[in-house]
Amino acid sequence: MKRTIGERLKKARKDAKIRQGAAAEKMEMSRTTLSAIESDKRLVWAEEITKFAEMYKVSANELLYGFADEFPEIEFEAFLGNSEIRMINYSLLYDRLNDKDKDKVMKYIVSLLEQQN
């Protein structure tokens, strides 16, 4: 069975024997935010994947795709769900922005979410 990014993050944290509260503190986020990430209720950003990988001592590829170093010859659509692929693409694009534009994107997202409520 294919695991989601959140499930892979949770497994990596547990394998590293790090409690959720301690991991959240190191990531400078609340425990509830980390819980939301691990339960796939919140997207994880590219820079967060890098920090998680360093903390859990695994590769970013392992967290993102479920395998350590080499990309097997597969089509990502067969391995990842559409929402995961979109999230990765959005994260990669976001990572290319300067800090000022990243702030604009986050404010825009928050305004969209507020409109939905």
VEXDREN-2710 file (C-alpha; in Angstrom, 1 decimal):
% VEXDREN-2710
k/r/px/py/pz
1/MET/0.0/0.0/0.0
2/LYS/1.3/3.4/-1.0
3/ARG/1.9/5.8/1.9
4/THR/1.1/9.5/1.8
5/ILE/3.7/12.2/2.5
6/GLY/2.2/12.7/5.9
7/GLU/2.4/9.0/6.7
8/ARG/6.0/8.8/5.5
9/LEU/6.9/11.9/7.7
10/LYS/5.3/10.3/10.8
11/LYS/7.1/6.9/10.2
12/ALA/10.4/8.7/9.7
13/ARG/9.9/10.6/13.0
14/LYS/9.0/7.5/14.9
15/ASP/11.9/5.6/13.3
16/ALA/14.2/8.5/14.5
17/LYS/12.6/8.1/18.0
18/ILE/11.6/11.7/18.1
19/ARG/8.4/12.7/19.9
20/GLN/6.0/14.8/18.0
21/GLY/6.3/17.7/20.4
22/ALA/10.1/17.7/20.2
23/ALA/10.0/17.5/16.4
24/ALA/7.5/20.4/16.2
25/GLU/9.7/22.5/18.5
26/LYS/12.8/21.9/16.3
27/MET/10.7/22.8/13.2
28/GLU/9.5/26.0/14.9
29/MET/5.9/25.0/14.5
30/SER/3.1/24.0/16.9
31/ARG/2.5/20.4/17.7
32/THR/-1.0/20.7/16.1
33/THR/0.6/22.0/12.9
34/LEU/2.9/19.0/12.7
35/SER/0.0/16.7/13.5
36/ALA/-2.0/18.3/10.6
37/ILE/1.0/17.7/8.3
38/GLU/1.4/14.0/9.4
39/SER/-2.3/13.4/8.9
40/ASP/-2.3/15.1/5.4
41/LYS/-4.5/18.0/6.5
42/ARG/-1.9/20.6/5.8
43/LEU/0.5/20.8/2.9
44/VAL/4.2/20.6/3.6
45/TRP/6.5/23.1/1.9
46/ALA/9.8/22.2/0.1
47/GLU/11.9/23.9/2.8
48/GLU/10.1/22.0/5.5
49/ILE/10.8/18.7/3.7
50/THR/14.5/19.6/3.8
51/LYS/14.4/20.3/7.5
52/PHE/12.5/17.2/8.3
53/ALA/14.9/15.1/6.3
54/GLU/17.9/16.6/8.2
55/MET/16.2/16.1/11.5
56/TYR/15.1/12.5/10.8
57/LYS/18.4/11.6/9.0
58/VAL/16.7/10.4/5.9
59/SER/16.7/11.7/2.3
60/ALA/14.1/14.2/1.1
61/ASN/13.4/11.6/-1.7
62/GLU/12.5/9.1/0.9
63/LEU/10.0/11.5/2.5
64/LEU/8.6/12.7/-0.8
65/TYR/8.5/9.5/-2.8
66/GLY/9.1/6.6/-0.4
67/PHE/12.5/5.6/-1.7
68/ALA/15.9/6.7/-0.7
69/ASP/18.3/7.7/-3.5
70/GLU/17.7/6.5/-7.0
71/PHE/14.4/7.3/-8.8
72/PRO/13.0/4.1/-10.2
73/GLU/11.8/4.0/-13.7
74/ILE/8.1/4.8/-13.0
75/GLU/5.6/7.4/-13.9
76/PHE/4.9/9.5/-10.8
77/GLU/1.2/9.5/-11.5
78/ALA/1.2/5.7/-10.9
79/PHE/3.1/6.2/-7.6
80/LEU/1.7/9.5/-6.2
81/GLY/-1.8/10.9/-6.1
82/ASN/-2.7/14.0/-8.1
83/SER/-2.9/16.1/-5.0
84/GLU/0.6/15.1/-3.9
85/ILE/2.0/15.9/-7.4
86/ARG/0.3/19.3/-7.4
87/MET/1.6/20.0/-3.9
88/ILE/5.2/19.1/-4.9
89/ASN/4.9/21.3/-8.0
90/TYR/3.5/24.2/-5.9
91/SER/6.3/23.8/-3.4
92/LEU/9.0/23.8/-6.0
93/LEU/7.5/27.0/-7.6
94/TYR/7.1/28.7/-4.2
95/ASP/10.7/27.9/-3.3
96/ARG/11.9/29.9/-6.4
97/LEU/10.2/33.1/-5.1
98/ASN/12.0/35.8/-3.2
99/ASP/10.9/36.3/0.4
100/LYS/8.7/39.3/-0.4
101/ASP/6.8/37.3/-3.0
102/LYS/6.5/34.3/-0.7
103/ASP/4.9/36.6/1.8
104/LYS/2.4/37.8/-0.8
105/VAL/1.5/34.2/-1.7
106/MET/0.9/33.3/1.9
107/LYS/-1.3/36.4/2.4
108/TYR/-3.3/35.5/-0.7
109/ILE/-3.8/31.9/0.4
110/VAL/-5.0/33.1/3.8
111/SER/-7.4/35.5/2.2
112/LEU/-8.8/32.7/0.0
113/LEU/-9.3/30.5/3.0
114/GLU/-11.0/33.2/4.9
115/GLN/-13.4/33.7/2.0
116/GLN/-14.3/30.0/2.1
117/ASN/-15.4/30.2/5.7
END
